[in-house]
Amino acid sequence: MHSEPPTKTHREPHRDPHCDPHDDVHDSAAELRTALQDHGITLPSLGVDLPGFAGAYGVPLVALGNCNAATARRLADALRKAAPR
């Protein structure tokens, strides 16, 4: 099976399709927290949406939470810089 090598700007972590989605959501939140910190951005409320574990939806969610206006601007700027042109 041939696949493209990861680029320098973005490497998708290997995901086991059989992994527990509850573990995956915690890992995903941690990865996002680290990636944001790499850009000097902290979302204090970032975490796992606990009601998602009990709901009928069936897929645990990452809760991005709240941030102040300055953090929102930094996040928007980082996303604009990372967006392909």
A tleap script that builds the chain and sets N, CA, C and O, in Angstrom:
source leaprc.protein.ff14SB
mol = sequence {
  NMET HIE SER GLU PRO PRO THR LYS THR HIE
  ARG GLU PRO HIE ARG ASP PRO HIE CYS ASP
  PRO HIE ASP ASP VAL HIE ASP SER ALA ALA
  GLU LEU ARG THR ALA LEU GLN ASP HIE GLY
  ILE THR LEU PRO SER LEU GLY VAL ASP LEU
  PRO GLY PHE ALA GLY ALA TYR GLY VAL PRO
  LEU VAL ALA LEU GLY ASN CYS ASN ALA ALA
  THR ALA ARG ARG LEU ALA ASP ALA LEU ARG
  LYS ALA ALA PRO CARG
}
set mol.1.N position { 0.843 -1.168 0.000 }
set mol.1.CA position { 0.000 0.000 0.000 }
set mol.1.C position { 0.887 1.228 0.000 }
set mol.1.O position { 1.767 1.354 0.851 }
set mol.2.N position { 0.672 2.133 -0.937 }
set mol.2.CA position { 1.496 3.321 -1.081 }
set mol.2.C position { 0.736 4.531 -0.559 }
set mol.2.O position { -0.445 4.708 -0.857 }
set mol.3.N position { 1.414 5.354 0.216 }
set mol.3.CA position { 0.780 6.579 0.708 }
set mol.3.C position { 1.771 7.714 0.616 }
set mol.3.O position { 2.982 7.495 0.596 }
set mol.4.N position { 1.260 8.917 0.560 }
set mol.4.CA position { 2.096 10.112 0.487 }
set mol.4.C position { 2.811 10.311 1.812 }
set mol.4.O position { 2.216 10.083 2.865 }
set mol.5.N position { 4.077 10.731 1.790 }
set mol.5.CA position { 4.768 11.026 3.048 }
set mol.5.C position { 4.172 12.279 3.680 }
set mol.5.O position { 3.643 13.136 2.972 }
set mol.6.N position { 4.252 12.395 5.001 }
set mol.6.CA position { 3.717 13.587 5.658 }
set mol.6.C position { 4.503 14.817 5.226 }
set mol.6.O position { 5.702 14.740 4.958 }
set mol.7.N position { 3.822 15.939 5.161 }
set mol.7.CA position { 4.488 17.191 4.816 }
set mol.7.C position { 5.133 17.780 6.054 }
set mol.7.O position { 4.853 17.359 7.177 }
set mol.8.N position { 5.999 18.759 5.838 }
set mol.8.CA position { 6.653 19.402 6.969 }
set mol.8.C position { 5.675 20.230 7.783 }
set mol.8.O position { 5.835 20.368 8.996 }
set mol.9.N position { 4.651 20.787 7.118 }
set mol.9.CA position { 3.738 21.671 7.824 }
set mol.9.C position { 2.638 20.938 8.578 }
set mol.9.O position { 2.044 21.492 9.503 }
set mol.10.N position { 2.360 19.678 8.184 }
set mol.10.CA position { 1.263 18.979 8.856 }
set mol.10.C position { 1.501 17.483 8.796 }
set mol.10.O position { 1.673 16.910 7.720 }
set mol.11.N position { 1.509 16.868 9.943 }
set mol.11.CA position { 1.576 15.410 10.008 }
set mol.11.C position { 0.387 14.917 10.784 }
set mol.11.O position { 0.197 15.269 11.949 }
set mol.12.N position { -0.407 14.108 10.142 }
set mol.12.CA position { -1.579 13.530 10.797 }
set mol.12.C position { -1.109 12.369 11.659 }
set mol.12.O position { -0.427 11.474 11.160 }
set mol.13.N position { -1.459 12.364 12.951 }
set mol.13.CA position { -1.076 11.227 13.780 }
set mol.13.C position { -1.759 9.955 13.294 }
set mol.13.O position { -2.883 9.994 12.792 }
set mol.14.N position { -1.077 8.839 13.446 }
set mol.14.CA position { -1.657 7.558 13.065 }
set mol.14.C position { -2.818 7.239 13.995 }
set mol.14.O position { -2.672 7.287 15.217 }
set mol.15.N position { -3.947 6.919 13.429 }
set mol.15.CA position { -5.134 6.561 14.202 }
set mol.15.C position { -5.496 5.114 13.934 }
set mol.15.O position { -5.655 4.708 12.783 }
set mol.16.N position { -5.623 4.355 14.977 }
set mol.16.CA position { -6.081 2.980 14.851 }
set mol.16.C position { -7.593 3.016 14.682 }
set mol.16.O position { -8.294 3.513 15.562 }
set mol.17.N position { -8.113 2.497 13.566 }
set mol.17.CA position { -9.560 2.561 13.352 }
set mol.17.C position { -10.354 1.778 14.389 }
set mol.17.O position { -11.568 1.947 14.503 }
set mol.18.N position { -9.675 0.925 15.144 }
set mol.18.CA position { -10.365 0.125 16.155 }
set mol.18.C position { -10.180 0.688 17.563 }
set mol.18.O position { -10.593 0.063 18.540 }
set mol.19.N position { -9.559 1.871 17.671 }
set mol.19.CA position { -9.316 2.410 19.011 }
set mol.19.C position { -10.625 2.887 19.635 }
set mol.19.O position { -11.580 3.218 18.932 }
set mol.20.N position { -10.648 2.914 20.920 }
set mol.20.CA position { -11.818 3.347 21.676 }
set mol.20.C position { -12.030 4.848 21.444 }
set mol.20.O position { -11.115 5.631 21.701 }
set mol.21.N position { -13.207 5.272 20.966 }
set mol.21.CA position { -13.435 6.700 20.724 }
set mol.21.C position { -13.313 7.541 21.988 }
set mol.21.O position { -13.039 8.739 21.914 }
set mol.22.N position { -13.514 6.920 23.150 }
set mol.22.CA position { -13.373 7.662 24.399 }
set mol.22.C position { -11.907 8.005 24.644 }
set mol.22.O position { -11.599 9.104 25.104 }
set mol.23.N position { -11.005 7.082 24.344 }
set mol.23.CA position { -9.579 7.379 24.455 }
set mol.23.C position { -9.167 8.381 23.394 }
set mol.23.O position { -8.384 9.292 23.662 }
set mol.24.N position { -9.695 8.212 22.184 }
set mol.24.CA position { -9.327 9.075 21.071 }
set mol.24.C position { -9.698 10.525 21.343 }
set mol.24.O position { -8.930 11.425 21.003 }
set mol.25.N position { -10.848 10.773 21.943 }
set mol.25.CA position { -11.262 12.152 22.182 }
set mol.25.C position { -10.342 12.824 23.197 }
set mol.25.O position { -10.060 14.017 23.079 }
set mol.26.N position { -9.876 12.084 24.180 }
set mol.26.CA position { -8.927 12.648 25.148 }
set mol.26.C position { -7.591 12.949 24.467 }
set mol.26.O position { -6.995 14.001 24.695 }
set mol.27.N position { -7.126 12.016 23.626 }
set mol.27.CA position { -5.883 12.224 22.890 }
set mol.27.C position { -6.003 13.416 21.942 }
set mol.27.O position { -5.077 14.218 21.823 }
set mol.28.N position { -7.139 13.525 21.274 }
set mol.28.CA position { -7.353 14.630 20.337 }
set mol.28.C position { -7.349 15.973 21.048 }
set mol.28.O position { -6.777 16.942 20.549 }
set mol.29.N position { -7.979 16.034 22.200 }
set mol.29.CA position { -7.989 17.287 22.972 }
set mol.29.C position { -6.572 17.657 23.396 }
set mol.29.O position { -6.190 18.826 23.337 }
set mol.30.N position { -5.798 16.672 23.819 }
set mol.30.CA position { -4.418 16.929 24.224 }
set mol.30.C position { -3.573 17.392 23.043 }
set mol.30.O position { -2.761 18.306 23.184 }
set mol.31.N position { -3.757 16.766 21.876 }
set mol.31.CA position { -3.022 17.170 20.673 }
set mol.31.C position { -3.365 18.598 20.281 }
set mol.31.O position { -2.480 19.374 19.919 }
set mol.32.N position { -4.654 18.952 20.351 }
set mol.32.CA position { -5.072 20.310 20.014 }
set mol.32.C position { -4.492 21.308 20.998 }
set mol.32.O position { -4.016 22.368 20.589 }
set mol.33.N position { -4.521 20.995 22.279 }
set mol.33.CA position { -3.958 21.873 23.306 }
set mol.33.C position { -2.470 22.139 23.026 }
set mol.33.O position { -2.010 23.278 23.109 }
set mol.34.N position { -1.733 21.085 22.697 }
set mol.34.CA position { -0.308 21.220 22.403 }
set mol.34.C position { -0.078 22.047 21.141 }
set mol.34.O position { 0.795 22.914 21.121 }
set mol.35.N position { -0.851 21.786 20.093 }
set mol.35.CA position { -0.701 22.541 18.845 }
set mol.35.C position { -0.995 24.025 19.059 }
set mol.35.O position { -0.306 24.884 18.509 }
set mol.36.N position { -2.012 24.322 19.854 }
set mol.36.CA position { -2.323 25.728 20.151 }
set mol.36.C position { -1.192 26.366 20.951 }
set mol.36.O position { -0.813 27.508 20.694 }
set mol.37.N position { -0.659 25.632 21.914 }
set mol.37.CA position { 0.448 26.157 22.718 }
set mol.37.C position { 1.665 26.443 21.858 }
set mol.37.O position { 2.415 27.378 22.140 }
set mol.38.N position { 1.875 25.646 20.804 }
set mol.38.CA position { 2.979 25.895 19.876 }
set mol.38.C position { 2.863 27.265 19.221 }
set mol.38.O position { 3.857 27.833 18.768 }
set mol.39.N position { 1.638 27.793 19.175 }
set mol.39.CA position { 1.385 29.125 18.609 }
set mol.39.C position { 1.161 30.170 19.693 }
set mol.39.O position { 0.750 31.294 19.405 }
set mol.40.N position { 1.432 29.799 20.934 }
set mol.40.CA position { 1.259 30.739 22.035 }
set mol.40.C position { -0.188 30.987 22.400 }
set mol.40.O position { -0.518 32.033 22.958 }
set mol.41.N position { -1.052 30.041 22.092 }
set mol.41.CA position { -2.493 30.192 22.335 }
set mol.41.C position { -2.938 29.185 23.388 }
set mol.41.O position { -2.607 28.002 23.310 }
set mol.42.N position { -3.692 29.667 24.373 }
set mol.42.CA position { -4.261 28.808 25.400 }
set mol.42.C position { -5.765 29.007 25.440 }
set mol.42.O position { -6.245 30.128 25.610 }
set mol.43.N position { -6.502 27.928 25.286 }
set mol.43.CA position { -7.956 27.952 25.493 }
set mol.43.C position { -8.193 27.296 26.840 }
set mol.43.O position { -8.154 26.069 26.941 }
set mol.44.N position { -8.441 28.099 27.892 }
set mol.44.CA position { -8.522 27.551 29.242 }
set mol.44.C position { -9.606 26.496 29.438 }
set mol.44.O position { -9.469 25.626 30.297 }
set mol.45.N position { -10.676 26.561 28.658 }
set mol.45.CA position { -11.789 25.626 28.835 }
set mol.45.C position { -11.708 24.432 27.908 }
set mol.45.O position { -12.621 23.605 27.909 }
set mol.46.N position { -10.646 24.304 27.113 }
set mol.46.CA position { -10.537 23.195 26.175 }
set mol.46.C position { -10.508 21.882 26.945 }
set mol.46.O position { -9.751 21.735 27.905 }
set mol.47.N position { -11.316 20.948 26.530 }
set mol.47.CA position { -11.372 19.661 27.208 }
set mol.47.C position { -12.335 18.730 26.504 }
set mol.47.O position { -12.702 18.957 25.351 }
set mol.48.N position { -12.734 17.706 27.185 }
set mol.48.CA position { -13.675 16.730 26.645 }
set mol.48.C position { -15.074 17.102 27.124 }
set mol.48.O position { -15.283 17.408 28.298 }
set mol.49.N position { -16.025 17.070 26.199 }
set mol.49.CA position { -17.414 17.376 26.513 }
set mol.49.C position { -18.029 16.161 27.213 }
set mol.49.O position { -18.428 15.195 26.562 }
set mol.50.N position { -18.101 16.223 28.537 }
set mol.50.CA position { -18.556 15.064 29.309 }
set mol.50.C position { -19.989 14.629 28.999 }
set mol.50.O position { -20.246 13.426 28.968 }
set mol.51.N position { -20.942 15.549 28.767 }
set mol.51.CA position { -22.285 15.086 28.421 }
set mol.51.C position { -22.322 14.239 27.150 }
set mol.51.O position { -23.236 13.435 26.968 }
set mol.52.N position { -21.341 14.413 26.278 }
set mol.52.CA position { -21.284 13.611 25.063 }
set mol.52.C position { -21.117 12.125 25.331 }
set mol.52.O position { -21.487 11.297 24.498 }
set mol.53.N position { -20.564 11.781 26.483 }
set mol.53.CA position { -20.404 10.377 26.835 }
set mol.53.C position { -21.740 9.738 27.200 }
set mol.53.O position { -21.916 8.530 27.041 }
set mol.54.N position { -22.672 10.536 27.684 }
set mol.54.CA position { -23.945 10.001 28.152 }
set mol.54.C position { -25.057 10.160 27.129 }
set mol.54.O position { -26.097 9.510 27.234 }
set mol.55.N position { -24.848 11.014 26.149 }
set mol.55.CA position { -25.909 11.320 25.203 }
set mol.55.C position { -26.143 10.228 24.177 }
set mol.55.O position { -25.354 9.293 24.040 }
set mol.56.N position { -27.225 10.367 23.475 }
set mol.56.CA position { -27.590 9.424 22.437 }
set mol.56.C position { -26.781 9.642 21.167 }
set mol.56.O position { -26.821 8.811 20.259 }
set mol.57.N position { -26.052 10.741 21.091 }
set mol.57.CA position { -25.266 11.068 19.902 }
set mol.57.C position { -24.235 9.977 19.627 }
set mol.57.O position { -24.015 9.608 18.474 }
set mol.58.N position { -23.604 9.461 20.678 }
set mol.58.CA position { -22.711 8.327 20.542 }
set mol.58.C position { -21.272 8.632 20.189 }
set mol.58.O position { -20.448 7.718 20.162 }
set mol.59.N position { -20.939 9.881 19.920 }
set mol.59.CA position { -19.566 10.235 19.584 }
set mol.59.C position { -19.087 11.293 20.579 }
set mol.59.O position { -19.651 12.386 20.630 }
set mol.60.N position { -18.058 10.985 21.371 }
set mol.60.CA position { -17.542 11.975 22.308 }
set mol.60.C position { -17.000 13.183 21.559 }
set mol.60.O position { -16.429 13.047 20.477 }
set mol.61.N position { -17.180 14.358 22.134 }
set mol.61.CA position { -16.777 15.605 21.487 }
set mol.61.C position { -15.697 16.319 22.282 }
set mol.61.O position { -15.624 16.197 23.504 }
set mol.62.N position { -14.857 17.068 21.571 }
set mol.62.CA position { -13.887 17.962 22.205 }
set mol.62.C position { -14.582 19.300 22.363 }
set mol.62.O position { -15.095 19.852 21.390 }
set mol.63.N position { -14.603 19.828 23.585 }
set mol.63.CA position { -15.201 21.131 23.858 }
set mol.63.C position { -14.106 22.187 23.785 }
set mol.63.O position { -13.138 22.135 24.543 }
set mol.64.N position { -14.258 23.137 22.881 }
set mol.64.CA position { -13.258 24.187 22.733 }
set mol.64.C position { -13.380 25.243 23.812 }
set mol.64.O position { -12.395 25.904 24.141 }
set mol.65.N position { -14.549 25.413 24.360 }
set mol.65.CA position { -14.730 26.331 25.484 }
set mol.65.C position { -14.738 27.791 25.081 }
set mol.65.O position { -14.979 28.139 23.925 }
set mol.66.N position { -14.474 28.622 26.045 }
set mol.66.CA position { -14.519 30.073 25.865 }
set mol.66.C position { -13.119 30.653 25.866 }
set mol.66.O position { -12.182 30.062 26.404 }
set mol.67.N position { -12.992 31.823 25.254 }
set mol.67.CA position { -11.730 32.558 25.313 }
set mol.67.C position { -12.039 34.037 25.180 }
set mol.67.O position { -13.125 34.426 24.750 }
set mol.68.N position { -11.066 34.852 25.554 }
set mol.68.CA position { -11.273 36.298 25.439 }
set mol.68.C position { -11.009 36.750 23.998 }
set mol.68.O position { -10.554 35.962 23.168 }
set mol.69.N position { -11.295 38.008 23.713 }
set mol.69.CA position { -11.183 38.534 22.346 }
set mol.69.C position { -9.748 38.463 21.825 }
set mol.69.O position { -9.535 38.155 20.652 }
set mol.70.N position { -8.772 38.740 22.670 }
set mol.70.CA position { -7.377 38.707 22.227 }
set mol.70.C position { -6.976 37.289 21.817 }
set mol.70.O position { -6.275 37.109 20.821 }
set mol.71.N position { -7.411 36.291 22.570 }
set mol.71.CA position { -7.094 34.906 22.224 }
set mol.71.C position { -7.803 34.506 20.942 }
set mol.71.O position { -7.220 33.806 20.115 }
set mol.72.N position { -9.034 34.929 20.757 }
set mol.72.CA position { -9.774 34.637 19.525 }
set mol.72.C position { -9.050 35.224 18.316 }
set mol.72.O position { -8.977 34.581 17.268 }
set mol.73.N position { -8.517 36.438 18.450 }
set mol.73.CA position { -7.775 37.055 17.353 }
set mol.73.C position { -6.493 36.276 17.040 }
set mol.73.O position { -6.154 36.076 15.873 }
set mol.74.N position { -5.786 35.840 18.080 }
set mol.74.CA position { -4.553 35.066 17.876 }
set mol.74.C position { -4.861 33.740 17.192 }
set mol.74.O position { -4.116 33.302 16.315 }
set mol.75.N position { -5.941 33.114 17.586 }
set mol.75.CA position { -6.343 31.853 16.970 }
set mol.75.C position { -6.704 32.074 15.500 }
set mol.75.O position { -6.275 31.312 14.634 }
set mol.76.N position { -7.478 33.097 15.224 }
set mol.76.CA position { -7.846 33.409 13.840 }
set mol.76.C position { -6.608 33.713 13.000 }
set mol.76.O position { -6.524 33.286 11.848 }
set mol.77.N position { -5.655 34.440 13.557 }
set mol.77.CA position { -4.423 34.766 12.842 }
set mol.77.C position { -3.619 33.501 12.542 }
set mol.77.O position { -3.118 33.332 11.430 }
set mol.78.N position { -3.497 32.615 13.529 }
set mol.78.CA position { -2.749 31.366 13.330 }
set mol.78.C position { -3.421 30.513 12.254 }
set mol.78.O position { -2.733 29.910 11.430 }
set mol.79.N position { -4.739 30.455 12.250 }
set mol.79.CA position { -5.456 29.673 11.240 }
set mol.79.C position { -5.284 30.269 9.845 }
set mol.79.O position { -5.107 29.537 8.871 }
set mol.80.N position { -5.336 31.601 9.750 }
set mol.80.CA position { -5.125 32.253 8.453 }
set mol.80.C position { -3.735 31.960 7.911 }
set mol.80.O position { -3.580 31.678 6.723 }
set mol.81.N position { -2.721 32.022 8.772 }
set mol.81.CA position { -1.347 31.760 8.349 }
set mol.81.C position { -1.175 30.311 7.900 }
set mol.81.O position { -0.392 30.031 6.992 }
set mol.82.N position { -1.898 29.393 8.530 }
set mol.82.CA position { -1.759 27.972 8.210 }
set mol.82.C position { -2.597 27.543 7.005 }
set mol.82.O position { -2.375 26.468 6.447 }
set mol.83.N position { -3.546 28.368 6.607 }
set mol.83.CA position { -4.444 28.001 5.512 }
set mol.83.C position { -3.690 28.002 4.181 }
set mol.83.O position { -2.881 28.892 3.918 }
set mol.84.N position { -3.961 27.002 3.352 }
set mol.84.CA position { -3.332 26.984 2.026 }
set mol.84.C position { -3.818 28.167 1.198 }
set mol.84.O position { -4.967 28.593 1.310 }
set mol.85.N position { -2.956 28.667 0.395 }
set mol.85.CA position { -3.317 29.835 -0.458 }
set mol.85.C position { -3.729 29.387 -1.810 }
set mol.85.O position { -4.065 30.214 -2.659 }
savepdb mol mol.pdb
quit
